[in-house]
Amino acid sequence: NMLTSTRVYSSDNYYYGDSIEWDGENYKLVNSDGSEVVQTPWNAGYSSLKGKYKCSNGTQTICNTIYYLGGTSSSYAYTLSLTGGNTLDDVNTDFSFSKKVNYVEGKYVLEEPTVIKRADWYTKYNSLNGYYFCSDGSNSCTTVNYNISTSNYYMSYLLMSNGETYDSLYEQAKNTKWKYGNDVEWDGSKYVLKNTMESSPVNWSSEKSNIGKGYHYTCFSLEDSCSSVSYIYYTDTGGPYYIVLSNGKKIEEANEEMFNSNTNNSTIKTVIDNWYSANMTEYTSMLEDTIWCNDRSMSNSNGWTKDGDANNYLYFGGYGRLVSSPYKPSLECKREEDRFTVSEEVGNGLLTYPVSLLTADEITLAGHGKSGYTSSGYLNTGEWWWALSPNFFNYNNAVGFHVRSGGYLDYSGVYTWNGVRPAVSLVPGTMVSEGDGTVSNPYQIMMDKENDFR
């Protein structure tokens, strides 16, 4: 990635500064002319925000992660991130591009390179298709990349080594064909492709749609058998995205392991468990061991089934219920594997503590869905925070639901920064006397049998 693409909404009203100061721990947004840093509505000001800075949480003016806006559009901000006291000069590195390369003594050398800054990518990318570049942006490297296509924040490219060039690979590819199968059989030592078609890598862009509609297995050769086989789950313009299967495993078994097993704790579960252990164990008797539904059912598996369409993403159940009209939020947790509890009596018994995150369905039913939401609802804290529910998986990134600072349900890649807001379920007979659940005004609860406030 040259810049990071972040979805922005017209109602977002954030603080932007034309400069920053670092105090040894945090950045502060400032204006170089000494004027006050003010909030700017995205829909009214995005065209003038290129070159500005914002906090990772746009409602703050002091933070430990700052974004520099290298480009803006009506719906996206294209940014570079700064942490740890880094300045724009530290992260806005040079990248060299060239139409020609020489291979000299084991290295590629760019001829008469064009040099751009990362932050300038948004305005320069259209002119750089068909250029060579080194991964570190320098003028020489042992392996070189050929830029096939660009967008306003990333590149799709071929990696070449040992003196290869795009022209030499293209000539080789024209005379090469790969075989793709709708299915495979395992004979005890190798996979054998079944119901096959052939295609040249040169024709990928024109034939990827046909390949993606059911010819997912390949050895990436003209051979119809191989000891391990590649399964294509998404057909991108720049090439296929795939997983490698071995020892007779097929996509059905791989899906079973990925979407039904509960082997490893997620990072966010570990954070919540540590918080609960440090702050909440004395209240466990007041909490119900309810089902927390991490719903991994699929509304459309697309390329993740052998006859599915790998030209589209995998969409989980929450996407089908909550992203577009008609909205159908549900509290039913259909799959046993997704019913997370402490005890095995009502669920899978895999939780250490009776705590988790709210699901996207619960958030929607509380008035914070994609449509008809209320910014004054009791779940809105003015912050961004994660929901429990997955949304979809694209070519290489899982996307989950979250609540935005405006109080409505949205989604983003799980690599992005959002808050963690643990939720618990009170046992029957518990009353909330006052409070709104924030740090400054916590809920006060009372048990009928004890008449004791906590």
Secondary structure, 3 states (H helix, E strand, C coil): CCCEEEECCCCCEEECECEEEECCCCEEEECCCCCCCCEEEHHHHHHHCCCCEEECCCCCCEECEEEEEEEECCCEEEEEEEECCCCHHHHCCEEEEECCEEEECCEEEECCCEEEEHHHHHHHHHHCCCCEECCCCCCEECCEEEEEEECCCCEEEEEECCCCCHHHHHHHHHCCCEEEEEEEEECCCCEEEEEEEEECHHHHHHHHHHHHCCCCEECCCCCCEECCEEEEEEEECCEEEEEEECCCCCHHHHHHHHHHCCCCCCHHHHHHHHHHHHHCHHHHHHECCCCEECCCCEEECHHHCCCCCCCCCEEEHHHHHHCCCCCCCCCCCCCHHHEECCCCCCCCCCCCCCCECCCHHHHHHHHHCCCCCCCCCCCCCCCCEEEEEEEEECCCCEEEEEECCCCCEEEEECCCCCECCCECCECCCEEEEECCCCCCCCCEEEECCCCEEC
